[in-house]
Amino acid sequence: MKKLSRSQRFENAKGKLSEVICELNDLKEEYQEWRDNLPENLENSPTAEKLDELLNLSAFDDLENAEGELEGAELPKGFGRD
């Protein structure tokens, strides 16, 4: 079995990250919809508080920023080919 190069592994990892970010964004939308549709009597409930905490996580933004940075990364070719 042939070992993948670092650049191939990097591209594979970026693809996986993109899939994970899409899944997390889908989940965030579902949680937002849940929060938006809570009955009035649950607006200040522990569930509402947990939903608010989850929806305010900066990790969602950090992941998208990371994806953008990785997309623009220029990988070294090495052996004097840079």
N, C-alpha and C positions, 0 to 999 in steps of 0.2 A: 504494500500500500504506500503510495507516494504522500509524503508530508506536504501540507500546504505551506506556501511562503507566508512571511509575516504580513505582506500587503494583502494577500488573499484572505488570511485570517482576520485582518483589520476590516476588510470590506464585509465579510460574513458577520462580524460582530456588529458593525453599523446597521446591517439589515435586521439583525435580531433586536437591536435597540429600538429601531424604528417600529417594529412590530409591538414591542412592549409598550412604547409610548402611546401608540394607537389604542392598545387595549386599556391602558390606564386612563386615557382621555375619555374613552367610551364609558368606563366605570364612573369617572368623575361626573359625566353628564347624567348618568343614572342616579347617582347620589344627589345631584343638584335637583333633579326632577322629584325625587323622594322628598327632599327638604321643602321644595316649593309647594308640594301637595299635602304637607302635614295638616291635619285638622287644627283649627284654632286652639282647641284645648291642649294641644301638644306643642305649641309654639315655644314654650319655655321648659320643655321636658329634657331629661338626660339624653334621650335620643336626638333631639334637636341640637343640643350642645355638641354631641359627638359628631353629628353631621357637619355642623359649622366648623369645628376643629379640622375635620378631614378636608373639607372644601377650601380651607384657608392655608393648607400646607404649601410652603414655598417649593417643596420638592417637585411639584407638577411643573412649575416654571423652570426650575433648575434642569429637569430632564430635557425640556424642549431647547433650552439654551445649549446644553451639552450636545444634543443632536446637531444643532446648527454649527457649533464649533468643530465637531468631528467631520461634518460634511465638507468644510473648507480646509481641512488639514492636508498639508502637502507632505507626503511620506518621503523619507530619505531613500535614495536608490542604492547608496553605498558604493564602495570600490571606485571612487573617483567619478562616478556618473552623476553626481549632484550638480 
